[in-house]
């Protein structure tokens, strides 16, 4: 079957569609399936991951679970 002219786009024989993939955090992310190769390429190039910003955790408000903590006397 056909091969793509674009990086991250390939033809799926089972679905008879073009599949687009992108890379985020060194992992392959499925973008979607499209009828035309150009649509798949456009979707891949305009792909923006949902969680691109890091979340800062407030350590002062964290609670510890006493059921899983051990003391020196437990050993």
N, C-alpha and C positions, 0 to 999 in steps of 0.2 A: 504494500500500500504506500501511499505518499509519505514522504518525510518532510519535516517542516523547514522553512527558511529561517525560523526564529528560534532563539534560545529559550528553553523552558516550555516549549509547545510541542506536542506530539499527537499523532493520529491514533485513535482507539478503534480497532476493528470490531470489537464487541458492541460498542455503542454507536459506531459510525459517526463520531464527533471528534472535534479537536479538543484536547485536554491541555489546560494551562497550569503550570506549577511555578512557584516562586520560592526563594530561599529567605528564611528569617531565622536569626539566631542559630545559624549553621544547621537548620533543619528544613526539609522540603515540605512546603505548604501547598495544599490543593487549592487552586483559585477557582476553577470551574470548568464546565464543558460547553463548547460553542459549535455552531454550525459552520462557521468560516474560520480559516486560519488567522485572518486579520483581526477578527473579533477576539480570539483567544490571546493574540499578541497584545492587543490594546488593553485587555483586562489584566494581563500579567504586568505590563509596564505601569499601569495606574494602580496596582495593588498596594494598599497601605495596611500594615498589620494593625489589629485592633488594640493591642496592648504594647505600644511602643514606648510609653513613659514608665519610669520606675516609680513604685509606690514607696513612700517613706513610712516606716513603722515607728510609732511612738512607743519606745521601750518602757517609759515611765508608767504607762497605764496597763502593761501586760500583767496577767495573773498566772501564777504557777499552779499546777495540779498537784496537790499533796498526795494523791493516791499513787503516783508514779515516782515520787521522790524517795530516796533512801537515805537513811542516816548511817553513821559509822557503826552504830550498834547492830545494824541488820546483817553485817558481814561476819 
